[in-house]
Amino acid sequence: MTHRVFIVQDRESAQFLFPDCGDVGLTAWINEAGLFESEEAAIETAFVHCTEGFIVFEFIEDDPL
């Protein structure tokens, strides 16, 4: 089975958001990006942490066995 996940990229720095000790950090590596379970959560977080705009990417991820 699969489900949708979302990743946020900051337009100004081109870095990706990821969880960092209860806050949000930035990483240059997409494999370290945080996965959001809903598009709404991704957008709400991006509004707070990406002041110059952002891009939300949608991916399909396999559920763990």
Helices and strands as residue ranges (DSSP letters): E 2-10, E 16-20, E 23-27, G 30-32, H 39-49, E 54-62
